Amino acid sequence: MPVAAIAAAPSASSTANQQTRPPALFVFGDSIVDPGNNNAITTLVRCNFPPYGQDFPGHNATGRFSNGRVPGDILASRLGIKEYVPAYLGTELSDFDLLTGVSFASGGCGFDPLTAELVSVLTMDNQLDLFKEYKEKLKRIAGALRAGEIVSTSLYMVVTGTDDLANTYFTTPFRRDYDLESYIEFVVQCASDFVQKLYGQGARRINIAGAPPIGCVPSQRTNAGGLARGCVSLYNQASIVLNAALEKEIKRLNGSAGLPGSVLKYIDLYTPLLDMIQRPDAYGFDVTNRGCCGTGVFEVTLTCNRYTAHPCRDPSKFLFWDTYHLTERGYNLLMAQIINRYGL
């Protein structure tokens, strides 16, 4: 379900034109960028049924946690690579798919391996194992030399960490042996370990997204925002602390002696998303505190379905599709800001 390194990043969109277009985009993370991998595993964290996907081509519920495209698709399209990034699992992948990138993301995971284990989804290490498997397939169709070039020059997108806070720490008792500060340190160390492992598999250009304002996500407003369903300041502060620590660690790793040639960027999701939530009129939204699906205060995954939760009439007027994930229009506006700021 939800999200989470920064180097001194370019701030002008023109930078993107100065860079060589990456041959492929590879995506790791949680439900923000899962295009359907969870369809192929035994878990309740899935959405391969209507009304999910109602605005995707063919009105197809692919397993994307939105009404349409998700950030990986949008970034690949903006980069001119392809229109959609397919799930690695449960899909008949063409040679073109393999040559231009896939997503290994699994809804419900986090940097903390326990986060994924609690809901029976892929851990980040599981996703890395799939990437290793993928590389062997790539070698068979492209040859070892070309495969190595694709792996080393492609763009990598990592979006996870939100569930570590929102679900594992604040909702379950299983990590309460940590105080919040210590748990955040643990999550950041897990993130650092993952980035270094991904580098060890050949990745060089890695973008790692920070956590959003978790306390303003509709589900968390309902769970802990009181009768008025206000933003939960403790949860937002946790995101801020996590992001600051993650940014610092990525700066430390970027281009370090241990990771020569690495280009690591922390991507700030918190600031642009909070602005969209707080200033809906500036973005053409009518509603930012509820989801489009059903009542918009609790529906997500299985509870957002065609039988008990009808979607709103115009999803483009809602920032959130369900109580955890954005609408396609929300993701488009968010990604436009990110691409412009970081020159992806």
N, C-alpha and C positions, 0 to 999 in steps of 0.2 A: 504494500500500500504506500505509505508515503516514502521521505527522502534523506542525501548528504553530499579539492585542495587547491592553494592559490599561488601562483607565481606572479611576478610583476607582469600583468597582462596588458596587451595592446588595448587601447580604448577607442580606436577608430575603426569603423567598418571597412575603410579602405585597406586596412591591413590584410583582410581576407583576400583581396584581389592580388596582393603582392606575394601571397603564399601559393605554392603549388597545390592544386586541388588534390586532396588525398584520394587514393584509389578505392578506399573502402572505409566504412564506418562500423566499428564494433561497439556493442553496448552491453554493459553489465549493470546490475542493480535490482531494483524492486518494481512495484506495480506502476510506478510513474512511467517506466520504459519497457514493461513486459508486453510484447505483442502477441503472446499466446503460449509461452513455454509451459505455463501451469496447466494448460489443457492436457498435457502429456504425462502429468504426474498425479498421484493420488493425494489430493488436497481439497479442502473446501474453499480455498482462496482462489476463486476463478470467476470468470464472467463471460463465458462463451455462450451467451444466451441473450435474447432481447430483454430490455431495450438497449443494452450495450451494443455499440456498433451501428446504431440506426442511421447515422450520417456517414458511415464508412462506405466506400464504393460497393454497390450491390447490397447495401444495408446488411452487411455481413458481420455477425458477432464473432470476431476473430479471437477473442480473448484479451483484447486491449481494454484497459480499464477506463474507458471514456466512450463518448458517443461517436468518436471518429478517430483521427490520427493522434498519435502520442509524440512526445518530444524527439525520439529517435528518428521517426519518419520525417518530421518537420526539418530537422537538421540535415538529414541526408538529401532531402529535396532542395533545400537552400544551397547546399554545397554542390549541387548538380550531379550527385552520385546516382540516385534513383529516388523514386517516389515513396517507397515503403521499405522498412527494414524488417525482414521476416524473422520469426522465431526460429531458433536453431532446432528445437525439439518439435516433434509432431507435425512437421511440414515436409513436403517433398521439395527439396531444394534443388534448383537448377544450377548449372555451372556458373551462370551469371550471378545468382544469389551468393554463391560461395566466394566468387571473385570480388564482389562489391560489399560484402559485410553482412553480418547477422547479429541478432540480439540473443544474449544468454540470460537476460534478466528474468527474475522470478518474483512475482508479486508476493509480498509478505516477508521478504528477507531483510537483513540488515548487515552492518559490518560485524556485529556481535553474532557469532554462529548460533547462539541459543535462540535468537529472534526467529530465524528460519525454522529451526528444529521444533519450536513450539507450535507451528502451524503446518508442519510437514511440507516445506517448500525447499528450493535449492539454496544452500549456503553460498557465500561468495567463493569459497574454495571449490564447491561443486561446479559453479559456473566456470571457474578457471580450468577445471578438469575437462569440461566440455570444449573449452577453447583449445586445449592441447589436442583433443580428438579432432576438432575442426582443422587444425593445422596439418594433420596427416592427410585429410581429405583434400586440402588445398594443394599439397605437394603432388598428389596423384593427378590432378587436373591441370596444374600450371607448371609443374616441375619445381625442384627444390630451390633453384636460384630465384625464379620469379616469385615463388611463394614467400621466400625470405624478404624480398623487396616489398611485397604487399604488406606483410606483417610489420615491417620496420617503418614504413612511410604512411601508414593509415592513421586515422584519428580514432581515439578511444574515449568513450563517454561512460562515466561511472556515476550513477545516481542512486544513492541509498543512504540509510542512517536515520531517517525519520522514524521508522518503526521501532528502532532501538529505544528511542525516547518515548514515543507515544504509546507503544504497545508493551514492550518488554519492561521498561523501567517504571513508567507511571501507572500501568494497568495491571501488571502481574506482580506477585511477590518474589519472583525467582532471582532478581538481582538486588534485592534490598540489603544484602550484606555489604553493598557499596553505598556510600553517600553519593549524592548527585555529582559532585565534583570528581570523585574517584571513578565513577562509572563513565563519565565523559572522557576522562583520561584513557580508560580501557578501550572505549570505542575508537578514539583517535589512534591508539596504537594498533588496533585491528585494521583500521583504514590504511595506516602507514605500511603495515605488513602486506596488505593486499596490493597496494601500488608497487611495492618492491617486487612482489612475486610476478605481477603483470609485466613489469620491466624485464624480469628474468626470462619471460617467454617471448621477448622481442619487441614489446610495445615501447614507443618513445614519446609520442604525442598523446598525453593523457589529460583529459579534463575531468575534474572531480567536483560535483555539485555539492554545495552546502545544504543544510537543513532549511526548510521553509519556516514561516512563522506558525509553528505547530499549534499554538494556542488559539489561532484564528481559523483553523480548519473547522468546518461545520460539525463534524463528529465530536471534536474536543470541546467546542462550545456547548454542545448538548451534554456531554459527560461531566464537565467541570466548570462550566461558565455560569452556573446559577440559573434562576428563572428567566433572567433577561438574555441568557445565552451570549454573554459578552466574551471577548477574547480572554484567554487564561494567561495572565501575566507570568506565572511561574513557568509555564511551558514555553512561552516565547523567550523568556530569559535563558532557559536551558538551550534553546536553539542558538541564541547569540553566543553563549559560552562555548558550545560545541563548535560553531563556525569559526570563532576566533582561534581556538586551539588547532582546528584542522588546517586553517590557513597558514598558521605558523609552522606546522609540521611539513606542509607541502613546500613552503618556501625553503625550509631546511633541506628537503630532499632534492629540490629542483636543480639539476645540473651539478649535483654534489659528486665528490670523488667516487662514491659508491654507485652512482647512476649517471655515468658520463653520457652526454648526448641527449639526456632526457629534457623534454619540454612539458612541464607540469603546470596546469592552470587550475586554480580554485575558481569555481563559478558561484557567484553570490545569487542565490535564489530568493533569499529572505527580503532584501530591499525592494526589488521590483514587484514581488508578489504582495507584500504588505501594502505597497502603494496602490496596487489594483484593488485590494480589499477595502482600503480606506477612502479611495477616490473613484468610486464606480463610474460616476458620470463622465470622468475624463477618458474612460475607455469604452463607453457605450454600454455599460452593464446596468441592469435594474436591480439585481440581487447578488450579493456576495457573501451573505451569512447563512445561506441554505443551498442545498444542492437542487438540481433540476428534477431528479428522480424522486417520485412519490412526495412525501411531506417535506423532504429535503433536510430533515433533522437527524435521521438515523440510518437511512437506507444506504447500503454499500454491499457490493458483491451479491450474495444470495438473496438479500432482502430487497435488492433493486431488480425486480423481475417483472415480466409482462402481466402476471396474474394479480399481484398485490400492490404494485407501485407504478402507476402511469407517469410517464415523463411530462415535464412542462411543455407548453405549446411551442415556445421558441427558445431552445437551448442557447442561442447566441446572446441572449440577454442575461444569462446566468454565468458567473465565473466558474462555479463548481458544477460538475455533472452529477456526482453522487456526493456523499458527505466527506469524501477523502480526496477525490481526483477532479481535475479541471475538465471543463468542456474543451472540445477541439479549438474553439475560438479563444478560450482562455490560454491554452497552450501556445497557440499561434502568436498571440500578443506577448506572452512571456518570452518565448524563444526569439522573437524579433528584437526585444530589448537586449537579450543576452548576446545574440550574434552581433548586434551593433556595438555593444560595449567591449566585447572581448575579441572581435575580429576573427571569429571562428571560420 
